[in-house]
């Protein structure tokens, strides 16, 4: 009877620890995914900023070229 109770409590303790460790592991995995989403958002923002700068430079170059040729025709 005492041996059976000891085995039961050991089993319950092992299962509780396994549940706790799986929850901790799940929390770590969720945190890693949160970091991945955060860095992906930063990367997308940097790419969008670079695209805006590129289009701005392209527009400035086109305007300068237009002004140059308009001035040359005068």
PyMOL Python script that loads the backbone (N, CA, C, O; Angstrom):
from pymol import cmd

cmd.read_pdbstr("""\
ATOM      1  N   UNK A   1       0.825  -1.197   0.000  1.00  0.00           N
ATOM      2  CA  UNK A   1       0.000   0.000   0.000  1.00  0.00           C
ATOM      3  C   UNK A   1       0.869   1.261   0.000  1.00  0.00           C
ATOM      4  O   UNK A   1       0.622   2.184  -0.777  1.00  0.00           O
ATOM      5  N   UNK A   2       1.874   1.303   0.859  1.00  0.00           N
ATOM      6  CA  UNK A   2       2.759   2.464   0.920  1.00  0.00           C
ATOM      7  C   UNK A   2       3.576   2.572  -0.361  1.00  0.00           C
ATOM      8  O   UNK A   2       3.802   3.670  -0.870  1.00  0.00           O
ATOM      9  N   UNK A   3       4.020   1.421  -0.882  1.00  0.00           N
ATOM     10  CA  UNK A   3       4.802   1.428  -2.120  1.00  0.00           C
ATOM     11  C   UNK A   3       3.932   1.918  -3.279  1.00  0.00           C
ATOM     12  O   UNK A   3       4.393   2.683  -4.126  1.00  0.00           O
ATOM     13  N   UNK A   4       2.698   1.483  -3.312  1.00  0.00           N
ATOM     14  CA  UNK A   4       1.786   1.923  -4.364  1.00  0.00           C
ATOM     15  C   UNK A   4       1.537   3.416  -4.299  1.00  0.00           C
ATOM     16  O   UNK A   4       1.490   4.078  -5.336  1.00  0.00           O
ATOM     17  N   UNK A   5       1.378   3.961  -3.098  1.00  0.00           N
ATOM     18  CA  UNK A   5       1.166   5.400  -2.930  1.00  0.00           C
ATOM     19  C   UNK A   5       2.406   6.175  -3.356  1.00  0.00           C
ATOM     20  O   UNK A   5       2.301   7.231  -3.979  1.00  0.00           O
ATOM     21  N   UNK A   6       3.575   5.650  -3.018  1.00  0.00           N
ATOM     22  CA  UNK A   6       4.831   6.319  -3.398  1.00  0.00           C
ATOM     23  C   UNK A   6       4.982   6.344  -4.917  1.00  0.00           C
ATOM     24  O   UNK A   6       5.380   7.359  -5.489  1.00  0.00           O
ATOM     25  N   UNK A   7       4.665   5.232  -5.565  1.00  0.00           N
ATOM     26  CA  UNK A   7       4.752   5.174  -7.025  1.00  0.00           C
ATOM     27  C   UNK A   7       3.747   6.139  -7.646  1.00  0.00           C
ATOM     28  O   UNK A   7       4.063   6.822  -8.620  1.00  0.00           O
ATOM     29  N   UNK A   8       2.530   6.200  -7.085  1.00  0.00           N
ATOM     30  CA  UNK A   8       1.510   7.109  -7.586  1.00  0.00           C
ATOM     31  C   UNK A   8       1.977   8.558  -7.479  1.00  0.00           C
ATOM     32  O   UNK A   8       1.867   9.314  -8.444  1.00  0.00           O
ATOM     33  N   UNK A   9       2.494   8.953  -6.323  1.00  0.00           N
ATOM     34  CA  UNK A   9       2.941  10.338  -6.143  1.00  0.00           C
ATOM     35  C   UNK A   9       4.145  10.659  -7.007  1.00  0.00           C
ATOM     36  O   UNK A   9       4.270  11.781  -7.497  1.00  0.00           O
ATOM     37  N   UNK A  10       5.032   9.695  -7.200  1.00  0.00           N
ATOM     38  CA  UNK A  10       6.162   9.921  -8.101  1.00  0.00           C
ATOM     39  C   UNK A  10       5.670  10.135  -9.530  1.00  0.00           C
ATOM     40  O   UNK A  10       6.163  11.007 -10.245  1.00  0.00           O
ATOM     41  N   UNK A  11       4.689   9.327  -9.932  1.00  0.00           N
ATOM     42  CA  UNK A  11       4.134   9.455 -11.288  1.00  0.00           C
ATOM     43  C   UNK A  11       3.466  10.819 -11.458  1.00  0.00           C
ATOM     44  O   UNK A  11       3.646  11.485 -12.478  1.00  0.00           O
ATOM     45  N   UNK A  12       2.695  11.224 -10.450  1.00  0.00           N
ATOM     46  CA  UNK A  12       2.042  12.532 -10.520  1.00  0.00           C
ATOM     47  C   UNK A  12       3.082  13.648 -10.574  1.00  0.00           C
ATOM     48  O   UNK A  12       2.920  14.609 -11.326  1.00  0.00           O
ATOM     49  N   UNK A  13       4.145  13.527  -9.784  1.00  0.00           N
ATOM     50  CA  UNK A  13       5.203  14.537  -9.784  1.00  0.00           C
ATOM     51  C   UNK A  13       5.901  14.595 -11.137  1.00  0.00           C
ATOM     52  O   UNK A  13       6.155  15.684 -11.650  1.00  0.00           O
ATOM     53  N   UNK A  14       6.212  13.451 -11.719  1.00  0.00           N
ATOM     54  CA  UNK A  14       6.871  13.414 -13.032  1.00  0.00           C
ATOM     55  C   UNK A  14       5.964  14.025 -14.099  1.00  0.00           C
ATOM     56  O   UNK A  14       6.424  14.793 -14.945  1.00  0.00           O
ATOM     57  N   UNK A  15       4.670  13.681 -14.057  1.00  0.00           N
ATOM     58  CA  UNK A  15       3.747  14.248 -15.037  1.00  0.00           C
ATOM     59  C   UNK A  15       3.605  15.757 -14.862  1.00  0.00           C
ATOM     60  O   UNK A  15       3.521  16.488 -15.848  1.00  0.00           O
ATOM     61  N   UNK A  16       3.577  16.226 -13.622  1.00  0.00           N
ATOM     62  CA  UNK A  16       3.482  17.667 -13.377  1.00  0.00           C
ATOM     63  C   UNK A  16       4.729  18.386 -13.890  1.00  0.00           C
ATOM     64  O   UNK A  16       4.626  19.446 -14.508  1.00  0.00           O
ATOM     65  N   UNK A  17       5.891  17.818 -13.639  1.00  0.00           N
ATOM     66  CA  UNK A  17       7.133  18.426 -14.131  1.00  0.00           C
ATOM     67  C   UNK A  17       7.190  18.401 -15.656  1.00  0.00           C
ATOM     68  O   UNK A  17       7.650  19.358 -16.279  1.00  0.00           O
ATOM     69  N   UNK A  18       6.724  17.311 -16.252  1.00  0.00           N
ATOM     70  CA  UNK A  18       6.706  17.237 -17.719  1.00  0.00           C
ATOM     71  C   UNK A  18       5.758  18.292 -18.292  1.00  0.00           C
ATOM     72  O   UNK A  18       6.069  18.927 -19.300  1.00  0.00           O
ATOM     73  N   UNK A  19       4.618  18.476 -17.658  1.00  0.00           N
ATOM     74  CA  UNK A  19       3.664  19.484 -18.111  1.00  0.00           C
ATOM     75  C   UNK A  19       4.263  20.875 -17.974  1.00  0.00           C
ATOM     76  O   UNK A  19       4.125  21.708 -18.869  1.00  0.00           O
ATOM     77  N   UNK A  20       4.930  21.124 -16.849  1.00  0.00           N
ATOM     78  CA  UNK A  20       5.554  22.430 -16.626  1.00  0.00           C
ATOM     79  C   UNK A  20       6.660  22.680 -17.646  1.00  0.00           C
ATOM     80  O   UNK A  20       6.755  23.772 -18.208  1.00  0.00           O
ATOM     81  N   UNK A  21       7.496  21.670 -17.884  1.00  0.00           N
ATOM     82  CA  UNK A  21       8.587  21.872 -18.848  1.00  0.00           C
ATOM     83  C   UNK A  21       8.050  22.067 -20.258  1.00  0.00           C
ATOM     84  O   UNK A  21       8.611  22.847 -21.027  1.00  0.00           O
ATOM     85  N   UNK A  22       6.965  21.367 -20.614  1.00  0.00           N
ATOM     86  CA  UNK A  22       6.407  21.564 -21.956  1.00  0.00           C
ATOM     87  C   UNK A  22       5.802  22.962 -22.078  1.00  0.00           C
ATOM     88  O   UNK A  22       5.872  23.579 -23.141  1.00  0.00           O
ATOM     89  N   UNK A  23       5.207  23.464 -20.991  1.00  0.00           N
ATOM     90  CA  UNK A  23       4.677  24.834 -21.040  1.00  0.00           C
ATOM     91  C   UNK A  23       5.810  25.850 -21.159  1.00  0.00           C
ATOM     92  O   UNK A  23       5.695  26.829 -21.896  1.00  0.00           O
ATOM     93  N   UNK A  24       6.894  25.619 -20.439  1.00  0.00           N
ATOM     94  CA  UNK A  24       8.051  26.511 -20.538  1.00  0.00           C
ATOM     95  C   UNK A  24       8.613  26.473 -21.953  1.00  0.00           C
ATOM     96  O   UNK A  24       8.924  27.513 -22.532  1.00  0.00           O
ATOM     97  N   UNK A  25       8.741  25.273 -22.505  1.00  0.00           N
ATOM     98  CA  UNK A  25       9.248  25.123 -23.872  1.00  0.00           C
ATOM     99  C   UNK A  25       8.316  25.797 -24.870  1.00  0.00           C
ATOM    100  O   UNK A  25       8.776  26.462 -25.798  1.00  0.00           O
ATOM    101  N   UNK A  26       7.010  25.628 -24.685  1.00  0.00           N
ATOM    102  CA  UNK A  26       6.048  26.274 -25.569  1.00  0.00           C
ATOM    103  C   UNK A  26       6.167  27.797 -25.470  1.00  0.00           C
ATOM    104  O   UNK A  26       6.083  28.496 -26.480  1.00  0.00           O
ATOM    105  N   UNK A  27       6.360  28.302 -24.263  1.00  0.00           N
ATOM    106  CA  UNK A  27       6.549  29.738 -24.082  1.00  0.00           C
ATOM    107  C   UNK A  27       7.796  30.236 -24.791  1.00  0.00           C
ATOM    108  O   UNK A  27       7.785  31.313 -25.389  1.00  0.00           O
ATOM    109  N   UNK A  28       8.872  29.461 -24.730  1.00  0.00           N
ATOM    110  CA  UNK A  28      10.104  29.852 -25.420  1.00  0.00           C
ATOM    111  C   UNK A  28       9.905  29.850 -26.929  1.00  0.00           C
ATOM    112  O   UNK A  28      10.389  30.747 -27.620  1.00  0.00           O
ATOM    113  N   UNK A  29       9.204  28.859 -27.440  1.00  0.00           N
ATOM    114  CA  UNK A  29       8.947  28.801 -28.886  1.00  0.00           C
ATOM    115  C   UNK A  29       8.088  29.989 -29.308  1.00  0.00           C
ATOM    116  O   UNK A  29       8.340  30.608 -30.342  1.00  0.00           O
ATOM    117  N   UNK A  30       7.065  30.306 -28.500  1.00  0.00           N
ATOM    118  CA  UNK A  30       6.225  31.458 -28.830  1.00  0.00           C
ATOM    119  C   UNK A  30       7.027  32.747 -28.791  1.00  0.00           C
ATOM    120  O   UNK A  30       6.808  33.641 -29.609  1.00  0.00           O
ATOM    121  N   UNK A  31       7.955  32.851 -27.847  1.00  0.00           N
ATOM    122  CA  UNK A  31       8.782  34.054 -27.778  1.00  0.00           C
ATOM    123  C   UNK A  31       9.697  34.146 -29.001  1.00  0.00           C
ATOM    124  O   UNK A  31       9.907  35.235 -29.536  1.00  0.00           O
ATOM    125  N   UNK A  32      10.236  33.019 -29.441  1.00  0.00           N
ATOM    126  CA  UNK A  32      11.076  33.028 -30.646  1.00  0.00           C
ATOM    127  C   UNK A  32      10.277  33.473 -31.867  1.00  0.00           C
ATOM    128  O   UNK A  32      10.772  34.240 -32.693  1.00  0.00           O
ATOM    129  N   UNK A  33       9.040  32.990 -31.979  1.00  0.00           N
ATOM    130  CA  UNK A  33       8.197  33.421 -33.092  1.00  0.00           C
ATOM    131  C   UNK A  33       7.868  34.905 -32.994  1.00  0.00           C
ATOM    132  O   UNK A  33       7.773  35.589 -34.012  1.00  0.00           O
ATOM    133  N   UNK A  34       7.694  35.405 -31.773  1.00  0.00           N
ATOM    134  CA  UNK A  34       7.437  36.842 -31.606  1.00  0.00           C
ATOM    135  C   UNK A  34       8.646  37.649 -32.059  1.00  0.00           C
ATOM    136  O   UNK A  34       8.500  38.676 -32.722  1.00  0.00           O
ATOM    137  N   UNK A  35       9.851  37.180 -31.697  1.00  0.00           N
ATOM    138  CA  UNK A  35      11.064  37.864 -32.165  1.00  0.00           C
ATOM    139  C   UNK A  35      11.142  37.826 -33.690  1.00  0.00           C
ATOM    140  O   UNK A  35      11.494  38.821 -34.323  1.00  0.00           O
ATOM    141  N   UNK A  36      10.814  36.680 -34.272  1.00  0.00           N
ATOM    142  CA  UNK A  36      10.863  36.561 -35.736  1.00  0.00           C
ATOM    143  C   UNK A  36       9.892  37.536 -36.394  1.00  0.00           C
ATOM    144  O   UNK A  36      10.233  38.172 -37.391  1.00  0.00           O
ATOM    145  N   UNK A  37       8.668  37.658 -35.838  1.00  0.00           N
ATOM    146  CA  UNK A  37       7.707  38.614 -36.395  1.00  0.00           C
ATOM    147  C   UNK A  37       8.225  40.038 -36.257  1.00  0.00           C
ATOM    148  O   UNK A  37       8.077  40.852 -37.168  1.00  0.00           O
ATOM    149  N   UNK A  38       8.833  40.335 -35.109  1.00  0.00           N
ATOM    150  CA  UNK A  38       9.369  41.682 -34.877  1.00  0.00           C
ATOM    151  C   UNK A  38      10.451  42.026 -35.892  1.00  0.00           C
ATOM    152  O   UNK A  38      10.430  43.105 -36.485  1.00  0.00           O
ATOM    153  N   UNK A  39      11.395  41.112 -36.092  1.00  0.00           N
ATOM    154  CA  UNK A  39      12.481  41.381 -37.039  1.00  0.00           C
ATOM    155  C   UNK A  39      11.972  41.410 -38.473  1.00  0.00           C
ATOM    156  O   UNK A  39      12.510  42.147 -39.299  1.00  0.00           O
ATOM    157  N   UNK A  40      10.936  40.615 -38.789  1.00  0.00           N
ATOM    158  CA  UNK A  40      10.355  40.655 -40.132  1.00  0.00           C
ATOM    159  C   UNK A  40       9.713  42.016 -40.384  1.00  0.00           C
ATOM    160  O   UNK A  40       9.847  42.577 -41.471  1.00  0.00           O
ATOM    161  N   UNK A  41       9.012  42.549 -39.372  1.00  0.00           N
ATOM    162  CA  UNK A  41       8.402  43.874 -39.527  1.00  0.00           C
ATOM    163  C   UNK A  41       9.464  44.950 -39.716  1.00  0.00           C
ATOM    164  O   UNK A  41       9.282  45.867 -40.517  1.00  0.00           O
ATOM    165  N   UNK A  42      10.569  44.845 -38.987  1.00  0.00           N
ATOM    166  CA  UNK A  42      11.660  45.808 -39.156  1.00  0.00           C
ATOM    167  C   UNK A  42      12.230  45.709 -40.565  1.00  0.00           C
ATOM    168  O   UNK A  42      12.480  46.724 -41.216  1.00  0.00           O
ATOM    169  N   UNK A  43      12.435  44.478 -41.031  1.00  0.00           N
ATOM    170  CA  UNK A  43      12.988  44.298 -42.378  1.00  0.00           C
ATOM    171  C   UNK A  43      12.047  44.865 -43.437  1.00  0.00           C
ATOM    172  O   UNK A  43      12.494  45.509 -44.386  1.00  0.00           O
ATOM    173  N   UNK A  44      10.747  44.627 -43.278  1.00  0.00           N
ATOM    174  CA  UNK A  44       9.800  45.165 -44.261  1.00  0.00           C
ATOM    175  C   UNK A  44       9.786  46.685 -44.230  1.00  0.00           C
ATOM    176  O   UNK A  44       9.679  47.328 -45.275  1.00  0.00           O
ATOM    177  N   UNK A  45       9.893  47.263 -43.038  1.00  0.00           N
ATOM    178  CA  UNK A  45       9.921  48.726 -42.947  1.00  0.00           C
ATOM    179  C   UNK A  45      11.174  49.286 -43.617  1.00  0.00           C
ATOM    180  O   UNK A  45      11.110  50.306 -44.302  1.00  0.00           O
ATOM    181  N   UNK A  46      12.312  48.618 -43.419  1.00  0.00           N
ATOM    182  CA  UNK A  46      13.547  49.089 -44.043  1.00  0.00           C
ATOM    183  C   UNK A  46      13.472  48.967 -45.563  1.00  0.00           C
ATOM    184  O   UNK A  46      13.946  49.844 -46.284  1.00  0.00           O
ATOM    185  N   UNK A  47      12.878  47.883 -46.043  1.00  0.00           N
ATOM    186  CA  UNK A  47      12.737  47.706 -47.491  1.00  0.00           C
ATOM    187  C   UNK A  47      11.818  48.774 -48.071  1.00  0.00           C
ATOM    188  O   UNK A  47      12.107  49.350 -49.120  1.00  0.00           O
ATOM    189  N   UNK A  48      10.703  49.034 -47.380  1.00  0.00           N
ATOM    190  CA  UNK A  48       9.773  50.062 -47.861  1.00  0.00           C
ATOM    191  C   UNK A  48      10.446  51.436 -47.862  1.00  0.00           C
ATOM    192  O   UNK A  48      10.244  52.229 -48.782  1.00  0.00           O
ATOM    193  N   UNK A  49      11.240  51.714 -46.835  1.00  0.00           N
ATOM    194  CA  UNK A  49      11.951  52.995 -46.786  1.00  0.00           C
ATOM    195  C   UNK A  49      12.948  53.097 -47.939  1.00  0.00           C
ATOM    196  O   UNK A  49      13.061  54.145 -48.575  1.00  0.00           O
ATOM    197  N   UNK A  50      13.668  52.010 -48.205  1.00  0.00           N
ATOM    198  CA  UNK A  50      14.632  52.018 -49.314  1.00  0.00           C
ATOM    199  C   UNK A  50      13.926  52.215 -50.654  1.00  0.00           C
ATOM    200  O   UNK A  50      14.447  52.891 -51.541  1.00  0.00           O
ATOM    201  N   UNK A  51      12.735  51.620 -50.797  1.00  0.00           N
ATOM    202  CA  UNK A  51      11.984  51.809 -52.051  1.00  0.00           C
ATOM    203  C   UNK A  51      11.566  53.269 -52.205  1.00  0.00           C
ATOM    204  O   UNK A  51      11.656  53.835 -53.294  1.00  0.00           O
ATOM    205  N   UNK A  52      11.105  53.877 -51.103  1.00  0.00           N
ATOM    206  CA  UNK A  52      10.714  55.287 -51.187  1.00  0.00           C
ATOM    207  C   UNK A  52      11.912  56.162 -51.542  1.00  0.00           C
ATOM    208  O   UNK A  52      11.797  57.078 -52.356  1.00  0.00           O
ATOM    209  N   UNK A  53      13.065  55.877 -50.928  1.00  0.00           N
ATOM    210  CA  UNK A  53      14.258  56.664 -51.249  1.00  0.00           C
ATOM    211  C   UNK A  53      14.655  56.475 -52.703  1.00  0.00           C
ATOM    212  O   UNK A  53      15.074  57.427 -53.360  1.00  0.00           O
ATOM    213  N   UNK A  54      14.530  55.260 -53.209  1.00  0.00           N
ATOM    214  CA  UNK A  54      14.882  54.986 -54.599  1.00  0.00           C
ATOM    215  C   UNK A  54      13.965  55.753 -55.546  1.00  0.00           C
ATOM    216  O   UNK A  54      14.433  56.373 -56.501  1.00  0.00           O
ATOM    217  N   UNK A  55      12.650  55.713 -55.280  1.00  0.00           N
ATOM    218  CA  UNK A  55      11.721  56.435 -56.145  1.00  0.00           C
ATOM    219  C   UNK A  55      11.926  57.934 -56.046  1.00  0.00           C
ATOM    220  O   UNK A  55      11.778  58.650 -57.037  1.00  0.00           O
ATOM    221  N   UNK A  56      12.268  58.417 -54.851  1.00  0.00           N
ATOM    222  CA  UNK A  56      12.542  59.844 -54.709  1.00  0.00           C
ATOM    223  C   UNK A  56      13.769  60.229 -55.527  1.00  0.00           C
ATOM    224  O   UNK A  56      13.769  61.252 -56.211  1.00  0.00           O
ATOM    225  N   UNK A  57      14.818  59.406 -55.456  1.00  0.00           N
ATOM    226  CA  UNK A  57      16.034  59.691 -56.234  1.00  0.00           C
ATOM    227  C   UNK A  57      15.745  59.615 -57.730  1.00  0.00           C
ATOM    228  O   UNK A  57      16.236  60.440 -58.501  1.00  0.00           O
ATOM    229  N   UNK A  58      14.954  58.635 -58.139  1.00  0.00           N
ATOM    230  CA  UNK A  58      14.591  58.518 -59.551  1.00  0.00           C
ATOM    231  C   UNK A  58      13.815  59.752 -60.018  1.00  0.00           C
ATOM    232  O   UNK A  58      14.066  60.285 -61.099  1.00  0.00           O
ATOM    233  N   UNK A  59      12.869  60.195 -59.184  1.00  0.00           N
ATOM    234  CA  UNK A  59      12.088  61.391 -59.523  1.00  0.00           C
ATOM    235  C   UNK A  59      12.948  62.629 -59.586  1.00  0.00           C
ATOM    236  O   UNK A  59      12.767  63.466 -60.470  1.00  0.00           O
ATOM    237  N   UNK A  60      13.889  62.759 -58.655  1.00  0.00           N
ATOM    238  CA  UNK A  60      14.788  63.918 -58.663  1.00  0.00           C
ATOM    239  C   UNK A  60      15.676  63.903 -59.901  1.00  0.00           C
ATOM    240  O   UNK A  60      15.937  64.944 -60.504  1.00  0.00           O
ATOM    241  N   UNK A  61      16.136  62.711 -60.272  1.00  0.00           N
ATOM    242  CA  UNK A  61      16.980  62.593 -61.473  1.00  0.00           C
ATOM    243  C   UNK A  61      16.174  62.937 -62.727  1.00  0.00           C
ATOM    244  O   UNK A  61      16.672  63.626 -63.617  1.00  0.00           O
ATOM    245  N   UNK A  62      14.936  62.459 -62.796  1.00  0.00           N
ATOM    246  CA  UNK A  62      14.088  62.769 -63.953  1.00  0.00           C
ATOM    247  C   UNK A  62      13.794  64.258 -64.012  1.00  0.00           C
ATOM    248  O   UNK A  62      13.804  64.844 -65.094  1.00  0.00           O
ATOM    249  N   UNK A  63      13.535  64.875 -62.880  1.00  0.00           N
ATOM    250  CA  UNK A  63      13.267  66.322 -62.871  1.00  0.00           C
ATOM    251  C   UNK A  63      14.498  67.104 -63.293  1.00  0.00           C
ATOM    252  O   UNK A  63      14.398  68.069 -64.050  1.00  0.00           O
ATOM    253  N   UNK A  64      15.675  66.685 -62.797  1.00  0.00           N
ATOM    254  CA  UNK A  64      16.907  67.385 -63.163  1.00  0.00           C
ATOM    255  C   UNK A  64      17.182  67.230 -64.657  1.00  0.00           C
ATOM    256  O   UNK A  64      17.609  68.181 -65.312  1.00  0.00           O
ATOM    257  N   UNK A  65      16.940  66.044 -65.193  1.00  0.00           N
ATOM    258  CA  UNK A  65      17.156  65.819 -66.621  1.00  0.00           C
ATOM    259  C   UNK A  65      16.195  66.668 -67.449  1.00  0.00           C
ATOM    260  O   UNK A  65      16.583  67.271 -68.450  1.00  0.00           O
ATOM    261  N   UNK A  66      14.936  66.703 -67.015  1.00  0.00           N
ATOM    262  CA  UNK A  66      13.940  67.515 -67.728  1.00  0.00           C
ATOM    263  C   UNK A  66      14.323  68.989 -67.710  1.00  0.00           C
ATOM    264  O   UNK A  66      14.258  69.667 -68.736  1.00  0.00           O
ATOM    265  N   UNK A  67      14.721  69.480 -66.549  1.00  0.00           N
ATOM    266  CA  UNK A  67      15.126  70.881 -66.443  1.00  0.00           C
ATOM    267  C   UNK A  67      16.365  71.168 -67.284  1.00  0.00           C
ATOM    268  O   UNK A  67      16.479  72.234 -67.890  1.00  0.00           O
ATOM    269  N   UNK A  68      17.292  70.211 -67.317  1.00  0.00           N
ATOM    270  CA  UNK A  68      18.513  70.396 -68.110  1.00  0.00           C
ATOM    271  C   UNK A  68      18.173  70.544 -69.588  1.00  0.00           C
ATOM    272  O   UNK A  68      18.641  71.466 -70.256  1.00  0.00           O
ATOM    273  N   UNK A  69      17.351  69.621 -70.089  1.00  0.00           N
ATOM    274  CA  UNK A  69      17.007  69.688 -71.509  1.00  0.00           C
ATOM    275  C   UNK A  69      16.103  70.872 -71.822  1.00  0.00           C
ATOM    276  O   UNK A  69      16.203  71.453 -72.902  1.00  0.00           O
ATOM    277  N   UNK A  70      15.223  71.238 -70.895  1.00  0.00           N
ATOM    278  CA  UNK A  70      14.378  72.424 -71.117  1.00  0.00           C
ATOM    279  C   UNK A  70      15.251  73.666 -71.157  1.00  0.00           C
ATOM    280  O   UNK A  70      15.001  74.563 -71.962  1.00  0.00           O
ATOM    281  N   UNK A  71      16.257  73.739 -70.319  1.00  0.00           N
ATOM    282  CA  UNK A  71      17.158  74.885 -70.312  1.00  0.00           C
ATOM    283  C   UNK A  71      18.027  74.896 -71.574  1.00  0.00           C
ATOM    284  O   UNK A  71      18.342  75.957 -72.113  1.00  0.00           O
ATOM    285  N   UNK A  72      18.413  73.691 -72.041  1.00  0.00           N
ATOM    286  CA  UNK A  72      19.249  73.598 -73.240  1.00  0.00           C
ATOM    287  C   UNK A  72      18.481  74.079 -74.477  1.00  0.00           C
ATOM    288  O   UNK A  72      19.077  74.644 -75.394  1.00  0.00           O
ATOM    289  N   UNK A  73      17.165  73.858 -74.507  1.00  0.00           N
ATOM    290  CA  UNK A  73      16.372  74.271 -75.659  1.00  0.00           C
ATOM    291  C   UNK A  73      16.156  75.780 -75.673  1.00  0.00           C
ATOM    292  O   UNK A  73      15.892  76.362 -76.725  1.00  0.00           O
ATOM    293  N   UNK A  74      16.267  76.409 -74.516  1.00  0.00           N
ATOM    294  CA  UNK A  74      16.086  77.862 -74.484  1.00  0.00           C
ATOM    295  C   UNK A  74      17.267  78.471 -75.171  1.00  0.00           C
ATOM    296  O   UNK A  74      17.355  79.695 -75.279  1.00  0.00           O
TER     297      UNK A  74
END
""", "prot")
cmd.dss("prot")
cmd.show_as("cartoon", "prot")
cmd.util.cbc("prot")
cmd.orient("prot")
